[in-house]
Amino acid sequence: MSCVPTNDPAPLSQPDRGALTTEIQRVLAALSEVEARYESDRECLKGWSGPYAIRVRFVEHLEAHHAQERQPLVQRLADLHQQITTAAMLQSLRSSQHKGTEVSNGSGRVRPSRGYRPRGSSQWGA
């Protein structure tokens, strides 16, 4: 009985890896813009000479807006990381299972390693 769920993703092909890398770079660039805008706005508020109570409200609003913009980008990065990690683990598992279930018999052909009996041999090894 297999312990691997039947809905596992297939190993990532080279184009899939490239697409994921491109998507990661796109999300990181968007996150960088969000962070740069937040830092710039914070610096502007630090130098603002208006009433303290209003400045506190602006800072709270800025922080809430920053978190709201940032959260989906961070979640997308986590999802992409999970996809890459899962695919790499499955590929490694399949590779190790493939290596463990086939044995070369010296003729260039590959035969199963378990339960292999040459033709004509009995079940009891005689």
Backbone hydrogen bonds in HBPLUS format (Angstrom, degrees):
<---DONOR---> <-ACCEPTOR-->    atom                        ^
c    i                          cat <-CA-CA->   ^        H-A-AA   ^      H-
h    n   atom  resd res      DA  || num        DHA   H-A  angle D-A-AA Bond
n    s   type  num  typ     dist DA aas  dist angle  dist       angle   num
A0017-ARG N   A0013-SER O   2.92 MM   4  6.25 159.5  1.96 157.9 163.8     1
A0018-GLY N   A0014-GLN O   2.97 MM   4  6.21 158.1  2.02 149.8 156.0     2
A0019-ALA N   A0015-PRO O   2.88 MM   4  6.13 152.2  1.96 146.0 153.5     3
A0020-LEU N   A0016-ASP O   2.90 MM   4  6.17 159.0  1.95 151.2 156.8     4
A0021-THR N   A0017-ARG O   2.87 MM   4  6.08 158.5  1.91 150.0 156.3     5
A0022-THR N   A0018-GLY O   2.92 MM   4  6.10 158.4  1.97 145.4 151.4     6
A0023-GLU N   A0019-ALA O   2.90 MM   4  6.11 155.4  1.96 145.4 152.4     7
A0024-ILE N   A0020-LEU O   2.83 MM   4  6.06 156.9  1.88 150.5 156.7     8
A0025-GLN N   A0021-THR O   2.99 MM   4  6.22 161.3  2.02 149.0 153.8     9
A0026-ARG N   A0022-THR O   2.93 MM   4  6.18 152.0  2.01 145.4 153.5    10
A0027-VAL N   A0023-GLU O   2.93 MM   4  6.16 163.1  1.96 152.8 156.5    11
A0028-LEU N   A0024-ILE O   2.86 MM   4  6.03 161.4  1.89 152.5 158.2    12
A0029-ALA N   A0025-GLN O   2.96 MM   4  6.09 151.6  2.04 142.4 149.8    13
A0030-ALA N   A0026-ARG O   3.04 MM   4  6.32 156.9  2.10 145.8 152.0    14
A0031-LEU N   A0027-VAL O   2.87 MM   4  6.10 158.6  1.91 150.4 156.6    15
A0032-SER N   A0028-LEU O   2.87 MM   4  6.03 151.5  1.95 143.5 151.4    16
A0033-GLU N   A0029-ALA O   3.03 MM   4  6.32 150.7  2.11 144.8 152.0    17
A0034-VAL N   A0030-ALA O   3.04 MM   4  6.36 157.5  2.09 148.5 154.4    18
A0035-GLU N   A0031-LEU O   2.94 MM   4  6.20 163.1  1.97 151.9 156.2    19
A0036-ALA N   A0032-SER O   2.89 MM   4  6.06 160.7  1.93 148.5 154.1    20
A0037-ARG N   A0033-GLU O   2.93 MM   4  6.06 163.4  1.96 151.3 155.6    21
A0038-TYR N   A0034-VAL O   2.99 MM   4  6.14 156.7  2.05 146.3 153.0    22
A0039-GLU N   A0035-GLU O   2.95 MM   4  6.17 166.9  1.96 153.2 156.3    23
A0040-SER N   A0036-ALA O   2.98 MM   4  6.12 159.6  2.02 146.7 152.6    24
A0041-ASP N   A0037-ARG O   2.91 MM   4  6.09 162.9  1.94 149.4 154.1    25
A0042-ARG N   A0038-TYR O   2.87 MM   4  6.08 156.2  1.93 151.4 158.4    26
A0043-GLU N   A0039-GLU O   3.01 MM   4  6.21 158.6  2.06 147.7 152.8    27
A0044-CYS N   A0040-SER O   3.04 MM   4  6.34 153.6  2.11 146.8 154.1    28
A0045-LEU N   A0041-ASP O   2.99 MM   4  6.27 154.4  2.05 147.0 153.6    29
A0046-LYS N   A0042-ARG O   2.92 MM   4  6.21 146.1  2.04 147.4 157.1    30
A0047-GLY N   A0043-GLU O   3.29 MM   4  6.57 149.7  2.39 143.6 149.7    31
A0048-TRP N   A0045-LEU O   3.19 MM   3  4.95 153.0  2.27  95.5 103.7    32
A0055-ARG N   A0051-PRO O   3.01 MM   4  6.30 158.0  2.06 152.4 159.4    33
A0056-VAL N   A0052-TYR O   2.88 MM   4  6.19 154.9  1.95 155.6 162.3    34
A0057-ARG N   A0053-ALA O   3.16 MM   4  6.43 154.8  2.23 140.4 146.5    35
A0058-PHE N   A0054-ILE O   2.90 MM   4  6.21 156.5  1.95 151.2 158.0    36
A0059-VAL N   A0055-ARG O   2.89 MM   4  6.15 156.9  1.94 150.8 156.8    37
A0060-GLU N   A0056-VAL O   2.96 MM   4  6.20 160.3  2.00 149.3 154.5    38
A0061-HIS N   A0057-ARG O   2.90 MM   4  6.10 158.7  1.94 148.6 154.6    39
A0062-LEU N   A0058-PHE O   2.80 MM   4  5.97 159.0  1.84 148.5 154.9    40
A0063-GLU N   A0059-VAL O   2.88 MM   4  6.09 161.4  1.91 152.3 156.7    41
A0064-ALA N   A0060-GLU O   2.98 MM   4  6.18 157.8  2.03 146.4 152.4    42
A0065-HIS N   A0061-HIS O   2.90 MM   4  6.08 161.7  1.93 151.7 157.0    43
A0066-HIS N   A0062-LEU O   2.86 MM   4  6.02 156.4  1.91 147.9 155.0    44
A0067-ALA N   A0063-GLU O   2.99 MM   4  6.18 163.6  2.02 147.9 151.5    45
A0068-GLN N   A0064-ALA O   2.98 MM   4  6.16 155.4  2.04 145.4 152.5    46
A0069-GLU N   A0065-HIS O   2.95 MM   4  6.18 152.8  2.02 149.6 156.2    47
A0070-ARG N   A0066-HIS O   2.91 MM   4  5.97 156.0  1.97 150.4 157.7    48
A0071-GLN N   A0067-ALA O   2.98 MM   4  5.85 161.7  2.01 148.8 152.0    49
A0073-LEU N   A0070-ARG O   3.10 MM   3  5.45 122.5  2.45 108.5 123.1    50
A0074-VAL N   A0070-ARG O   3.01 MM   4  6.26 161.7  2.05 162.1 168.1    51
A0075-GLN N   A0071-GLN O   2.96 MM   4  6.13 158.9  2.00 153.9 160.2    52
A0076-ARG N   A0072-PRO O   2.92 MM   4  6.05 150.6  2.01 137.1 145.0    53
A0077-LEU N   A0073-LEU O   3.00 MM   4  6.29 157.1  2.05 147.2 152.9    54
A0078-ALA N   A0074-VAL O   3.01 MM   4  6.28 155.0  2.07 145.0 151.9    55
A0079-ASP N   A0075-GLN O   2.92 MM   4  6.21 155.0  1.99 148.9 155.6    56
A0080-LEU N   A0076-ARG O   2.92 MM   4  6.19 161.4  1.95 152.6 157.3    57
A0081-HIS N   A0077-LEU O   2.89 MM   4  6.07 160.2  1.93 149.8 155.5    58
A0082-GLN N   A0078-ALA O   2.94 MM   4  6.14 156.4  1.99 146.0 152.5    59
A0083-GLN N   A0079-ASP O   2.94 MM   4  6.24 155.3  2.01 148.8 155.3    60
A0084-ILE N   A0080-LEU O   3.01 MM   4  6.26 165.5  2.03 154.1 157.1    61
A0085-THR N   A0081-HIS O   2.88 MM   4  6.03 166.7  1.90 154.0 158.2    62
A0086-THR N   A0082-GLN O   2.88 MM   4  5.91 167.3  1.89 151.3 155.1    63
A0087-ALA N   A0083-GLN O   2.99 MM   4  6.07 165.9  2.01 147.6 152.1    64
A0088-ALA N   A0084-ILE O   2.94 MM   4  6.06 158.1  1.98 147.9 154.3    65
A0089-MET N   A0085-THR O   2.93 MM   4  6.11 159.9  1.97 150.2 155.7    66
A0090-LEU N   A0086-THR O   2.92 MM   4  6.12 163.7  1.94 153.8 158.2    67
A0091-GLN N   A0087-ALA O   2.91 MM   4  6.01 157.5  1.96 145.3 152.0    68
A0092-SER N   A0088-ALA O   2.93 MM   4  6.08 157.5  1.98 145.9 152.0    69
A0093-LEU N   A0089-MET O   2.85 MM   4  6.03 159.5  1.89 148.8 154.8    70
A0094-ARG N   A0090-LEU O   2.80 MM   4  5.97 166.5  1.82 151.7 155.5    71
A0095-SER N   A0091-GLN O   2.90 MM   4  5.98 152.6  1.98 141.5 149.7    72
A0096-SER N   A0092-SER O   2.89 MM   4  6.12 160.3  1.93 149.8 154.6    73
A0097-GLN N   A0093-LEU O   2.86 MM   4  6.04 154.7  1.93 149.5 157.1    74
A0098-HIS N   A0094-ARG O   2.86 MM   4  5.92 154.9  1.93 143.0 150.2    75
A0099-LYS N   A0095-SER O   3.00 MM   4  6.21 157.2  2.05 146.3 151.9    76
A0100-GLY N   A0096-SER O   3.01 MM   4  6.07 147.7  2.11 138.5 147.3    77
A0101-THR N   A0097-GLN O   3.05 MM   4  6.14 126.6  2.35 142.9 154.5    78
A0113-SER N   A0101-THR O   3.35 MM  12  5.52 148.6  2.46 114.8 118.8    79
A0103-VAL N   A0111-ARG O   2.91 MM   8  5.57 165.8  1.93 164.2 168.9    80
A0111-ARG N   A0103-VAL O   3.04 MM   8  5.57 176.4  2.04 149.5 150.1    81
A0105-ASN N   A0109-ARG O   3.41 MM   4  6.38 161.3  2.45 161.5 163.6    82
A0121-SER N   A0118-PRO O   3.21 MM   3  5.94 161.1  2.25 140.1 140.8    83
A0125-GLY N   A0122-SER O   3.28 MM   3  5.45 166.5  2.30 109.4 110.5    84
